[in-house]
Amino acid sequence: MAAPFNLVLQDGSIAGFYTLSSTAIKLPELPETVVRKLPRYPLIPATLLGRLAVDRRYQGKGYGRFLLADALYRAVHSEIASFAVIVDAKDESAKRFYERESFLPFPDQPLKLFRPMSDIEALFK
């Protein structure tokens, strides 16, 4: 089950939204440099950032970055254990957006990206 979050403007319109849910990563999906630092469990807990979107009327105004920052803040302050935040980019443009925000692609799934929670924690210190 996913928890939805909306960005509501002063006039009551919804400028964008995202969802957060729990997921797991299969250890072999991650880059070997990351795997070396993790325990040898078959599945590693993660947070899935799903469906981050900004209404077309409000695109290009920084709301996407604001929603992403809010999602990362919520994920890092959650009481649920998580190794990373995972995203499934819908296309190359979305992939570039996440890469600019320091997300790393999975080796065999170029539109699936992750950002380690340790990296996200450093953002909010």
C-alpha positions as CSV (number, residue, x, y, z in Angstrom):
1,M,0.0,0.0,0.0
2,A,1.3,3.5,-0.9
3,A,0.9,6.7,1.1
4,P,0.0,9.6,-1.2
5,F,1.3,13.2,-0.7
6,N,-0.1,16.3,-2.5
7,L,1.4,19.7,-3.1
8,V,-1.7,22.0,-2.6
9,L,-1.2,25.7,-3.6
10,Q,-2.8,28.6,-1.8
11,D,-5.7,28.7,-4.3
12,G,-6.5,25.1,-3.5
13,S,-5.2,23.6,-6.7
14,I,-3.0,20.5,-6.7
15,A,0.3,21.3,-8.3
16,G,1.8,17.8,-7.9
17,F,2.0,14.6,-5.9
18,Y,4.0,11.5,-5.1
19,T,3.6,8.3,-3.3
20,L,5.9,6.4,-0.9
21,S,5.7,2.7,-0.1
22,S,7.9,-0.1,1.2
23,T,9.7,-2.3,-1.2
24,A,12.8,-4.6,-1.3
25,I,15.8,-4.8,-3.6
26,K,17.3,-8.1,-4.6
27,L,20.9,-8.0,-3.7
28,P,22.2,-9.0,-7.2
29,E,20.4,-6.1,-8.8
30,L,22.7,-3.6,-7.1
31,P,26.1,-2.5,-8.3
32,E,28.9,-4.7,-6.9
33,T,30.6,-1.7,-5.2
34,V,27.4,-1.2,-3.2
35,V,26.8,-5.0,-2.5
36,R,30.2,-5.3,-0.9
37,K,29.1,-3.0,1.9
38,L,25.7,-4.7,2.6
39,P,24.8,-7.8,4.7
40,R,24.2,-10.9,2.6
41,Y,20.5,-11.0,2.8
42,P,18.6,-12.0,-0.3
43,L,16.4,-8.9,0.0
44,I,17.3,-5.4,1.2
45,P,14.5,-3.1,2.5
46,A,14.0,0.1,0.5
47,T,11.5,2.9,0.0
48,L,9.7,3.2,-3.3
49,L,9.1,6.7,-4.5
50,G,6.2,6.2,-6.9
51,R,4.5,8.5,-9.4
52,L,6.1,11.8,-8.6
53,A,4.3,14.1,-11.0
54,V,3.7,17.9,-11.5
55,D,0.6,19.2,-13.2
56,R,1.5,20.6,-16.7
57,R,0.3,24.0,-15.7
58,Y,3.0,24.2,-13.0
59,Q,6.0,22.5,-14.6
60,G,9.3,24.4,-14.8
61,K,8.7,26.2,-11.5
62,G,10.7,23.9,-9.2
63,Y,7.8,22.0,-7.8
64,G,9.3,18.7,-8.9
65,R,12.5,19.3,-6.9
66,F,10.4,20.5,-4.0
67,L,8.3,17.3,-4.1
68,L,11.4,15.1,-4.4
69,A,13.0,16.9,-1.4
70,D,9.8,16.4,0.6
71,A,9.8,12.7,-0.3
72,L,13.4,12.2,0.6
73,Y,12.9,14.0,3.9
74,R,9.9,11.8,4.8
75,A,11.8,8.7,3.8
76,V,14.9,9.4,5.9
77,H,12.8,10.4,8.9
78,S,10.6,7.3,8.7
79,E,10.8,4.7,11.5
80,I,10.8,2.0,8.9
81,A,14.2,0.6,8.0
82,S,15.3,1.3,4.5
83,F,18.6,1.1,2.6
84,A,17.7,3.4,-0.2
85,V,15.0,5.3,-2.0
86,I,14.1,3.6,-5.3
87,V,12.5,5.3,-8.4
88,D,11.3,3.8,-11.7
89,A,11.8,6.6,-14.2
90,K,9.1,6.6,-16.9
91,D,11.4,7.8,-19.6
92,E,14.9,9.2,-20.3
93,S,13.8,12.8,-19.3
94,A,12.7,11.6,-15.9
95,K,15.9,9.5,-15.6
96,R,18.0,12.6,-16.2
97,F,16.0,14.5,-13.5
98,Y,16.7,11.8,-10.9
99,E,20.4,11.6,-12.0
100,R,20.8,15.3,-11.5
101,E,19.5,14.7,-7.9
102,S,22.3,12.1,-7.4
103,F,20.3,8.9,-8.0
104,L,22.3,6.0,-9.4
105,P,21.0,3.6,-12.1
106,F,20.7,-0.1,-11.4
107,P,23.2,-1.9,-13.7
108,D,20.8,-4.0,-15.6
109,Q,17.7,-1.7,-15.4
110,P,18.7,1.8,-16.7
111,L,15.3,3.4,-15.9
112,K,15.4,2.1,-12.3
113,L,17.5,4.3,-10.0
114,F,18.3,4.5,-6.3
115,R,19.8,6.8,-3.8
116,P,21.3,5.3,-0.6
117,M,19.7,6.4,2.6
118,S,23.1,7.3,4.1
119,D,23.5,9.9,1.3
120,I,20.0,11.2,1.9
121,E,20.7,11.5,5.6
122,A,23.7,13.7,4.8
123,L,21.4,16.1,2.9
124,F,19.4,16.9,6.0
125,K,22.2,17.3,8.6
